[in-house]
Amino acid sequence: MKLKGVIIIVLIVMVGFLTGCDKDNIKSIAGEYIYDGIVYMSALSSSSYGYLNARMQGTVYIINEKQFKNDAVDITQPIYKKVKIGDSLVNKLKDSTFGYLSLGSLSVYKDKYQYLIYDNDEKLMYYIYSMDDEVWVASYIDNTVDKSDVIMYIYRLKKTKDQ
């Protein structure tokens, strides 16, 4: 009986610790950002590089545990799932960008993480990438044929000056 109580307490502590870790993980990149350039644009895009760059100028992103916001979406209480980018995720990213981003092009970064963003149980069509000291936001579409992601755009962000 006592062992059962100890196991329950340990499980509660572990769940609380893991939940707290998710919030702490986003704190490392939390802040207000502004668009700073295009890292990648899909060949499937109907936009030109110049048009997209001009359209994105001044776009503000807010990323923290209470909000994920840009011009298109404003999610309160988002859930972020942080995943370390290893070789298998690099290969998935390579496929999602038609080979543009590969292990070679990403090998210059030491610490690489991908954040999946959820609104309740619904996955948003955005990823956040933390690449050493850089923060990128990617928007993607679902390839309904095989359920893979097709990344349409990756934008580099920079923190606003007042932070």
N, CA, C and O of each residue as an XYZ file, in Angstrom:
652
protein
N       0.817     -1.184      0.000
C       0.000      0.000      0.000
C       0.867      1.256      0.000
O       0.612      2.193     -0.758
N       1.911      1.273      0.869
C       2.799      2.423      0.921
C       3.552      2.568     -0.397
O       3.780      3.685     -0.861
N       3.939      1.451     -0.998
C       4.672      1.485     -2.268
C       3.809      2.109     -3.362
O       4.303      2.862     -4.202
N       2.526      1.790     -3.343
C       1.602      2.372     -4.324
C       1.535      3.887     -4.172
O       1.528      4.601     -5.175
N       1.487      4.389     -2.956
C       1.455      5.825     -2.691
C       2.737      6.511     -3.144
O       2.703      7.608     -3.702
N       3.874      5.850     -2.897
C       5.166      6.405     -3.315
C       5.232      6.477     -4.840
O       5.696      7.472     -5.397
N       4.772      5.433     -5.507
C       4.783      5.413     -6.977
C       3.908      6.527     -7.533
O       4.293      7.193     -8.494
N       2.754      6.736     -6.951
C       1.856      7.801     -7.401
C       2.511      9.160     -7.213
O       2.443     10.007     -8.104
N       3.146      9.381     -6.065
C       3.821     10.656     -5.809
C       4.959     10.862     -6.808
O       5.125     11.960     -7.339
N       5.736      9.821     -7.064
C       6.847      9.920     -8.026
C       6.304     10.254     -9.413
O       6.877     11.091    -10.110
N       5.228      9.624     -9.818
C       4.635      9.906    -11.125
C       4.135     11.343    -11.224
O       4.318     11.997    -12.251
N       3.508     11.833    -10.166
C       3.019     13.219    -10.154
C       4.187     14.188    -10.274
O       4.118     15.152    -11.036
N       5.254     13.941     -9.531
C       6.432     14.808     -9.591
C       7.051     14.772    -10.987
O       7.439     15.807    -11.527
N       7.141     13.567    -11.569
C       7.728     13.443    -12.912
C       6.896     14.189    -13.950
O       7.449     14.888    -14.800
N       5.583     14.048    -13.890
C       4.716     14.752    -14.841
C       4.862     16.251    -14.664
O       4.956     16.981    -15.651
N       4.882     16.724    -13.436
C       5.073     18.150    -13.180
C       6.423     18.633    -13.674
O       6.530     19.729    -14.224
N       7.456     17.820    -13.482
C       8.794     18.188    -13.950
C       8.828     18.253    -15.467
O       9.369     19.206    -16.027
N       8.270     17.272    -16.135
C       8.280     17.253    -17.606
C       7.452     18.399    -18.173
O       7.847     19.008    -19.167
N       6.336     18.699    -17.573
C       5.525     19.819    -18.033
C       6.279     21.124    -17.837
O       6.271     21.985    -18.717
N       6.920     21.275    -16.704
C       7.722     22.466    -16.451
C       8.866     22.584    -17.433
O       9.218     23.695    -17.831
N       9.457     21.473    -17.836
C      10.564     21.509    -18.797
C      10.107     22.068    -20.129
O      10.841     22.832    -20.757
N       8.909     21.707    -20.580
C       8.418     22.240    -21.842
C       8.333     23.758    -21.778
O       8.721     24.437    -22.729
N       7.833     24.298    -20.676
C       7.722     25.751    -20.547
C       9.108     26.376    -20.455
O       9.350     27.435    -21.034
N      10.025     25.723    -19.728
C      11.383     26.240    -19.631
C      12.076     26.201    -20.985
O      12.866     27.089    -21.306
N      11.786     25.181    -21.776
C      12.428     25.059    -23.079
C      12.098     26.239    -23.983
O      12.972     26.703    -24.715
N      10.896     26.725    -23.956
C      10.520     27.850    -24.823
C      11.108     29.150    -24.288
O      11.299     30.102    -25.045
N      11.395     29.197    -22.988
C      11.955     30.420    -22.409
C      13.285     30.790    -23.049
O      13.629     31.971    -23.100
N      14.037     29.815    -23.537
C      15.343     30.119    -24.128
C      15.219     30.934    -25.417
O      16.160     31.625    -25.806
N      14.062     30.855    -26.081
C      13.876     31.636    -27.312
C      12.703     32.608    -27.210
O      12.376     33.293    -28.179
N      12.077     32.668    -26.048
C      10.897     33.530    -25.896
C      11.258     34.990    -26.122
O      12.338     35.453    -25.753
N      10.315     35.704    -26.742
C      10.519     37.128    -26.939
C       9.694     37.676    -28.078
O       8.883     36.973    -28.682
N       9.916     38.939    -28.358
C       9.277     39.598    -29.490
C      10.320     39.717    -30.595
O      11.431     40.199    -30.373
N       9.947     39.275    -31.773
C      10.852     39.229    -32.908
C      10.268     40.014    -34.074
O       9.070     40.290    -34.135
N      11.152     40.359    -34.986
C      10.739     40.996    -36.224
C      11.389     40.221    -37.373
O      12.495     39.697    -37.244
N      10.680     40.165    -38.484
C      11.175     39.494    -39.685
C      12.537     40.054    -40.070
O      12.750     41.267    -40.056
N      13.476     39.137    -40.421
C      14.837     39.559    -40.751
C      15.350     38.947    -42.059
O      16.529     39.100    -42.380
N      14.511     38.274    -42.803
C      14.958     37.750    -44.084
C      14.395     36.372    -44.374
O      13.840     35.704    -43.502
N      14.555     35.971    -45.613
C      14.070     34.665    -46.064
C      15.228     33.677    -46.021
O      16.276     33.918    -46.620
N      15.044     32.577    -45.319
C      16.008     31.492    -45.303
C      15.705     30.545    -46.451
O      16.614     30.036    -47.107
N      14.401     30.310    -46.691
C      13.978     29.355    -47.720
C      12.599     29.752    -48.237
O      11.729     30.174    -47.475
N      12.422     29.607    -49.545
C      11.114     29.789    -50.176
C      10.906     28.629    -51.137
O      11.753     28.370    -51.993
N       9.791     27.936    -51.001
C       9.503     26.768    -51.824
C       9.322     27.143    -53.287
O       8.803     28.210    -53.614
N       9.752     26.258    -54.143
C       9.521     26.424    -55.579
C       8.029     26.362    -55.894
O       7.608     26.798    -56.966
N       7.231     25.829    -54.984
C       5.783     25.751    -55.176
C       5.087     27.084    -54.903
O       3.912     27.257    -55.228
N       5.816     28.017    -54.306
C       5.232     29.317    -53.973
C       4.954     30.108    -55.243
O       5.726     30.072    -56.201
N       3.842     30.818    -55.228
C       3.509     31.687    -56.357
C       4.093     33.086    -56.167
O       3.965     33.933    -57.052
N       4.729     33.337    -55.031
C       5.339     34.637    -54.758
C       6.751     34.688    -55.327
O       7.417     33.663    -55.474
N       7.186     35.890    -55.640
C       8.594     36.070    -55.986
C       9.352     36.389    -54.705
O       8.761     36.815    -53.713
N      10.645     36.182    -54.734
C      11.472     36.473    -53.577
C      11.336     37.943    -53.174
O      11.154     38.248    -51.996
N      11.423     38.848    -54.145
C      11.333     40.283    -53.858
C       9.991     40.678    -53.268
O       9.931     41.447    -52.309
N       8.910     40.149    -53.843
C       7.571     40.466    -53.340
C       7.414     39.970    -51.903
O       6.936     40.699    -51.034
N       7.824     38.718    -51.661
C       7.667     38.138    -50.328
C       8.502     38.903    -49.304
O       8.037     39.184    -48.199
N       9.713     39.229    -49.671
C      10.585     39.976    -48.766
C       9.969     41.331    -48.421
O       9.975     41.734    -47.258
N       9.442     42.029    -49.411
C       8.812     43.334    -49.167
C       7.554     43.192    -48.315
O       7.309     44.013    -47.431
N       6.760     42.163    -48.574
C       5.518     41.944    -47.832
C       5.773     41.608    -46.364
O       4.981     41.968    -45.493
N       6.868     40.925    -46.098
C       7.161     40.486    -44.730
C       7.842     41.559    -43.886
O       7.871     41.437    -42.662
N       8.383     42.593    -44.493
C       9.066     43.648    -43.742
C       8.143     44.187    -42.639
O       6.981     44.507    -42.886
N       8.677     44.277    -41.444
C       7.911     44.815    -40.319
C       7.024     43.801    -39.606
O       6.400     44.135    -38.599
N       6.955     42.575    -40.107
C       6.120     41.555    -39.458
C       6.709     41.200    -38.096
O       7.895     40.892    -37.975
N       5.867     41.250    -37.088
C       6.275     40.982    -35.711
C       5.778     39.597    -35.304
O       4.651     39.210    -35.613
N       6.633     38.866    -34.610
C       6.288     37.565    -34.045
C       6.464     37.650    -32.542
O       7.465     38.170    -32.051
N       5.487     37.136    -31.816
C       5.592     37.020    -30.364
C       5.606     35.536    -30.048
O       4.693     34.796    -30.414
N       6.656     35.118    -29.364
C       6.838     33.705    -29.032
C       7.105     33.618    -27.537
O       8.150     34.060    -27.058
N       6.162     33.049    -26.807
C       6.385     32.789    -25.387
C       5.377     31.740    -24.930
O       4.561     31.265    -25.719
N       5.441     31.388    -23.664
C       4.574     30.314    -23.171
C       3.099     30.695    -23.150
O       2.239     29.818    -23.070
N       2.794     31.984    -23.221
C       1.405     32.423    -23.188
C       0.849     32.794    -24.558
O      -0.360     32.968    -24.709
N       1.739     32.917    -25.575
C       1.255     33.396    -26.872
C       2.209     33.025    -28.004
O       3.430     33.066    -27.853
N       1.618     32.662    -29.138
C       2.326     32.601    -30.411
C       1.528     33.476    -31.360
O       0.364     33.195    -31.647
N       2.162     34.548    -31.850
C       1.416     35.520    -32.636
C       2.268     36.031    -33.789
O       3.468     36.272    -33.653
N       1.600     36.189    -34.936
C       2.148     36.922    -36.073
C       0.964     37.582    -36.774
O      -0.129     37.634    -36.211
N       1.161     38.085    -37.984
C       0.060     38.763    -38.687
C      -1.103     37.837    -39.023
O      -2.228     38.298    -39.213
N      -0.838     36.532    -39.098
C      -1.873     35.595    -39.539
C      -2.535     34.817    -38.406
O      -3.637     34.297    -38.581
N      -1.889     34.729    -37.259
C      -2.403     33.872    -36.200
C      -2.085     34.493    -34.840
O      -1.054     35.142    -34.663
N      -2.993     34.280    -33.884
C      -2.783     34.725    -32.508
C      -3.309     33.633    -31.594
O      -4.511     33.544    -31.342
N      -2.403     32.806    -31.100
C      -2.772     31.667    -30.260
C      -2.379     31.980    -28.821
O      -1.220     32.280    -28.533
N      -3.356     31.909    -27.924
C      -3.056     32.066    -26.506
C      -2.914     30.668    -25.905
O      -3.641     29.745    -26.273
N      -2.001     30.531    -25.010
C      -1.677     29.264    -24.356
C      -1.236     28.185    -25.360
O      -1.758     27.070    -25.324
N      -0.294     28.496    -26.246
C       0.188     27.472    -27.175
C       0.967     26.400    -26.425
O       1.475     26.628    -25.327
N       1.047     25.262    -27.026
C       1.859     24.169    -26.487
C       3.005     23.970    -27.469
O       2.784     23.782    -28.665
N       4.225     24.012    -26.957
C       5.410     23.838    -27.787
C       6.040     22.488    -27.465
O       6.220     22.145    -26.297
N       6.368     21.739    -28.479
C       7.072     20.469    -28.315
C       8.455     20.640    -28.926
O       8.597     20.791    -30.140
N       9.464     20.614    -28.074
C      10.839     20.823    -28.502
C      11.473     19.486    -28.874
O      11.407     18.516    -28.120
N      12.095     19.461    -30.068
C      12.731     18.242    -30.560
C      14.137     18.601    -31.023
O      14.316     19.535    -31.805
N      15.128     17.868    -30.546
C      16.503     18.076    -31.012
C      16.598     17.597    -32.457
O      16.102     16.524    -32.799
N      17.236     18.398    -33.293
C      17.369     18.043    -34.699
C      18.604     17.165    -34.864
O      19.741     17.622    -34.746
N      18.343     15.893    -35.142
C      19.395     14.932    -35.447
C      19.330     14.577    -36.924
O      18.601     15.210    -37.688
N      20.080     13.581    -37.318
C      20.150     13.205    -38.729
C      18.796     12.833    -39.326
O      18.508     13.193    -40.467
N      17.958     12.115    -38.567
C      16.658     11.714    -39.121
C      15.761     12.921    -39.357
O      15.051     12.976    -40.361
N      15.782     13.884    -38.448
C      14.982     15.101    -38.633
C      15.573     15.982    -39.736
O      14.835     16.663    -40.447
N      16.904     15.971    -39.879
C      17.521     16.703    -40.989
C      17.056     16.114    -42.313
O      16.758     16.856    -43.249
N      16.990     14.787    -42.402
C      16.507     14.156    -43.633
C      15.055     14.497    -43.912
O      14.675     14.706    -45.064
N      14.247     14.556    -42.876
C      12.851     14.956    -43.050
C      12.765     16.403    -43.513
O      11.967     16.737    -44.390
N      13.592     17.263    -42.919
C      13.644     18.669    -43.311
C      14.132     18.799    -44.756
O      13.632     19.631    -45.514
N      15.096     17.983    -45.124
C      15.601     17.975    -46.498
C      14.473     17.624    -47.467
O      14.308     18.279    -48.496
N      13.698     16.591    -47.136
C      12.565     16.206    -47.983
C      11.508     17.303    -48.041
O      10.912     17.536    -49.093
N      11.273     17.974    -46.923
C      10.250     19.021    -46.840
C      10.631     20.279    -47.607
O       9.769     21.092    -47.943
N      11.933     20.440    -47.888
C      12.408     21.621    -48.607
C      13.019     21.238    -49.955
O      13.824     21.984    -50.515
N      12.633     20.081    -50.465
C      13.095     19.605    -51.775
C      14.617     19.591    -51.879
O      15.176     19.884    -52.936
N      15.279     19.251    -50.781
C      16.724     19.102    -50.776
C      17.501     20.369    -50.507
O      18.727     20.321    -50.406
N      16.835     21.500    -50.389
C      17.540     22.763    -50.175
C      18.284     22.775    -48.842
O      19.456     23.148    -48.785
N      17.607     22.369    -47.779
C      18.251     22.295    -46.468
C      18.690     20.853    -46.236
O      17.853     19.958    -46.122
N      19.980     20.632    -46.168
C      20.519     19.282    -46.029
C      21.444     19.230    -44.824
O      21.690     20.242    -44.169
N      21.943     18.059    -44.547
C      22.863     17.887    -43.434
C      24.068     18.804    -43.612
O      24.560     19.385    -42.645
N      24.540     18.932    -44.848
C      25.687     19.806    -45.109
C      25.384     21.254    -44.796
O      26.188     21.929    -44.153
N      24.231     21.745    -45.243
C      23.910     23.159    -45.021
C      23.546     23.447    -43.565
O      23.649     24.589    -43.118
N      23.128     22.439    -42.834
C      22.782     22.632    -41.428
C      23.919     22.264    -40.483
O      23.833     22.508    -39.280
N      24.993     21.672    -41.028
C      26.092     21.228    -40.170
C      26.869     22.390    -39.558
O      27.638     22.185    -38.618
N      26.684     23.597    -40.070
C      27.368     24.760    -39.490
C      26.772     25.135    -38.131
O      27.382     25.889    -37.372
N      25.588     24.612    -37.825
C      24.937     24.905    -36.554
C      25.210     23.785    -35.564
O      25.070     22.608    -35.897
N      25.600     24.150    -34.349
C      25.895     23.167    -33.313
C      24.615     22.720    -32.600
O      24.333     21.525    -32.511
N      23.841     23.694    -32.093
C      22.617     23.397    -31.352
C      21.417     23.657    -32.260
O      21.121     24.802    -32.602
N      20.733     22.584    -32.645
C      19.612     22.682    -33.580
C      18.375     22.054    -32.937
O      18.382     20.893    -32.529
N      17.296     22.872    -32.860
C      16.040     22.379    -32.287
C      14.870     22.808    -33.145
O      14.877     23.872    -33.764
N      13.875     21.957    -33.163
C      12.611     22.262    -33.829
C      11.532     22.291    -32.751
O      11.492     21.433    -31.869
N      10.659     23.295    -32.837
C       9.517     23.388    -31.933
C       8.251     23.200    -32.746
O       7.985     23.970    -33.669
N       7.474     22.190    -32.414
C       6.147     22.021    -32.988
C       5.208     22.859    -32.134
O       5.387     22.948    -30.919
N       4.218     23.468    -32.751
C       3.324     24.375    -32.029
C       1.900     23.845    -32.115
O       1.407     23.529    -33.197
N       1.251     23.751    -30.968
C      -0.117     23.247    -30.903
C      -1.029     24.283    -30.245
O      -0.625     25.015    -29.341
N      -2.259     24.320    -30.724
C      -3.326     25.065    -30.084
C      -4.288     23.995    -29.573
O      -5.048     23.414    -30.348
N      -4.253     23.742    -28.286
C      -4.924     22.577    -27.696
C      -4.318     21.339    -28.338
O      -3.107     21.140    -28.240
N      -5.112     20.499    -28.993
C      -4.578     19.296    -29.630
C      -4.294     19.488    -31.107
O      -3.784     18.579    -31.762
N      -4.615     20.647    -31.636
C      -4.453     20.895    -33.071
C      -3.074     21.472    -33.368
O      -2.689     22.507    -32.825
N      -2.340     20.788    -34.237
C      -1.012     21.240    -34.624
C      -1.141     22.404    -35.595
O      -1.859     22.322    -36.592
N      -0.428     23.502    -35.286
C      -0.428     24.655    -36.185
C       0.461     24.361    -37.380
O       1.296     23.457    -37.334
N       0.284     25.115    -38.436
C       1.059     24.919    -39.657
C       2.345     25.746    -39.612
O       2.748     26.351    -40.606
N       2.975     25.759    -38.440
C       4.219     26.493    -38.230
C       5.188     25.626    -37.438
O       4.789     24.802    -36.615
N       6.461     25.833    -37.708
C       7.532     25.308    -36.873
C       8.394     26.495    -36.455
O       8.481     27.496    -37.165
N       9.015     26.367    -35.314
C      10.063     27.303    -34.914
C      11.348     26.496    -34.904
O      11.381     25.369    -34.410
N      12.395     27.074    -35.448
C      13.707     26.444    -35.421
C      14.658     27.332    -34.638
O      14.748     28.536    -34.880
N      15.360     26.727    -33.704
C      16.415     27.397    -32.960
C      17.723     26.814    -33.462
O      18.034     25.649    -33.214
N      18.486     27.639    -34.171
C      19.742     27.204    -34.779
C      20.856     28.040    -34.155
O      21.142     29.145    -34.615
N      21.482     27.508    -33.108
C      22.448     28.258    -32.302
C      21.786     29.545    -31.819
O      20.845     29.491    -31.028
N      22.257     30.689    -32.277
C      21.699     31.967    -31.830
C      20.634     32.518    -32.773
O      20.135     33.622    -32.560
N      20.285     31.771    -33.800
C      19.269     32.223    -34.756
C      17.921     31.587    -34.437
O      17.850     30.464    -33.939
N      16.854     32.327    -34.734
C      15.494     31.797    -34.598
C      14.827     31.937    -35.962
O      14.816     33.016    -36.554
N      14.273     30.829    -36.448
C      13.570     30.799    -37.724
C      12.127     30.374    -37.461
O      11.852     29.632    -36.518
N      11.215     30.847    -38.299
C       9.834     30.369    -38.281
C       9.532     29.836    -39.668
O       9.785     30.498    -40.674
N       8.991     28.636    -39.704
C       8.627     28.011    -40.969
C       7.121     27.843    -41.035
O       6.475     27.501    -40.044
N       6.570     28.087    -42.218
C       5.162     27.755    -42.453
C       5.147     26.625    -43.464
O       5.973     26.570    -44.375
N       4.203     25.736    -43.286
C       4.170     24.574    -44.169
C       2.741     24.196    -44.505
O       1.781     24.646    -43.879
N       2.640     23.351    -45.520
C       1.359     22.749    -45.890
C       1.495     21.243    -45.750
O       2.601     20.702    -45.754
N       0.384     20.589    -45.631
C       0.349     19.135    -45.504
C       0.243     18.526    -46.889
O      -0.689     18.828    -47.635
N       1.193     17.672    -47.238
C       1.119     16.922    -48.480
C       0.136     15.775    -48.246
O       0.508     14.736    -47.699
N      -1.096     15.961    -48.653
C      -2.149     15.004    -48.302
C      -1.943     13.627    -48.918
O      -2.542     12.658    -48.452
N      -1.129     13.516    -49.933
C      -0.873     12.210    -50.544
C      -0.191     11.285    -49.554
O      -0.639     10.157    -49.346
N       0.888     11.752    -48.942
C       1.620     10.899    -48.014
C       1.698     11.458    -46.594
O       2.425     10.928    -45.754
N       0.949     12.526    -46.329
C       0.865     13.163    -45.003
C       2.191     13.777    -44.546
O       2.367     14.043    -43.357
N       3.113     14.003    -45.463
C       4.361     14.671    -45.100
C       4.162     16.182    -45.154
O       3.173     16.678    -45.694
N       5.115     16.893    -44.585
C       5.069     18.348    -44.591
C       5.819     18.880    -45.804
O       6.867     18.355    -46.182
N       5.277     19.915    -46.401
C       5.974     20.643    -47.457
C       6.171     22.055    -46.914
O       5.214     22.817    -46.779
N       7.409     22.393    -46.609
C       7.688     23.714    -46.058
C       7.619     24.727    -47.177
O       8.288     24.584    -48.201
N       6.811     25.747    -46.979
C       6.632     26.787    -47.988
C       7.618     27.933    -47.786
O       8.195     28.436    -48.750
N       7.813     28.346    -46.534
C       8.700     29.470    -46.248
C       9.398     29.236    -44.924
O       8.828     28.661    -43.996
N      10.632     29.687    -44.849
C      11.334     29.781    -43.570
C      11.874     31.200    -43.483
O      12.607     31.664    -44.356
N      11.492     31.876    -42.407
C      11.918     33.255    -42.185
C      12.886     33.316    -41.009
O      12.665     32.669    -39.985
N      13.942     34.081    -41.153
C      14.846     34.353    -40.047
C      14.259     35.540    -39.271
O      13.794     36.518    -39.856
N      14.296     35.424    -37.956
C      13.775     36.474    -37.087
C      14.902     37.069    -36.266
O      15.911     36.410    -36.016
N      14.733     38.307    -35.849
C      15.659     38.902    -34.889
C      14.840     39.553    -33.783
O      13.737     40.050    -34.006
N      15.412     39.535    -32.586
C      14.717     40.127    -31.439
C      14.584     41.624    -31.650
O      15.473     42.272    -32.203
N      13.458     42.160    -31.199
C      13.269     43.607    -31.305
C      14.254     44.302    -30.377
O      14.740     43.701    -29.419
N      14.544     45.548    -30.654
C      15.591     46.286    -29.943
C      15.262     46.537    -28.476
O      16.170     46.731    -27.668
N      13.995     46.536    -28.124
C      13.654     46.880    -26.748
C      13.754     45.703    -25.794
O      13.237     45.769    -24.679
N      14.397     44.649    -26.203
C      14.545     43.476    -25.319
C      15.981     43.293    -24.893
O      16.291     42.361    -24.151
